[in-house]
Amino acid sequence: MRKATAAAALAVLFTLSSAPAHASTIPSERVTIDVVTVNGSGCKHGTAEVIVSPDNTSFWVIYSDYLAQAGKGAGATDFRKNCQLTLQVNVPQGFSYGIAEATYGGYGHIKPGAIGYQSVNYYFQGQSATTTWKHTFNGPFDDNWSITHRTEFSEIVWAPCGEKKNLNVNSALRVDKGTSDTNGNSLMTMDYQRGEVRTLHHFSWKRC
């Protein structure tokens, strides 16, 4: 797979980043994120990176090897790939945050009769997972895709004030070959050009 240079990737990410409509109070002190753990077949060691936007409104996760496939040439476990990121979001004192919106993009090549799936949920350490967002791609499909999940302000799950609770981001790709031709191959990635995966997560901020 082709990997963009770090400088080019950052230029694109920060150009596309923008605050969601319901973002109100944004801390001026720099927000940073430490990746505590990375687990899953879709984000093996060294294939996931987190970058916070300069304006503290969002963060990007860049993957470089997140692909699910089924059919000819696929391994027995290739039909489903997942990734769990455990993130320590270093928040300025007096603020709390939640995930207001997330955009996932990729490429799909789904044969007639096959189905592709993308899903994601979030939760803070010690809490239950949020609603799992799911999207289905029915074959035939051969194109880039982009899905945005939005959460109403009243339904945002907030990080506990004054406590360091890690944020868990769980995503998955799955491809079912279904009734498609056994000689065909269907696949899904989370990238736009079969290169780096770029997913954007928007913060929502409030004062404690």
Secondary structure by P-SEA (a helix, b strand, c coil): cccccaaaaaaaaaaacccccccccccccbbbbbbccccccccccccbbbbbcccccbbbbbbcbbbbbbcccccccccccbbbbbbbccccccccccccbbbbbbcccccccbbbbbcccccccccccccbbbbbbccccbbbbbbbbbbccccccccccccbbbbbbbbbbbbbcccccccccccccccccccbbbbbbbbbbbcc
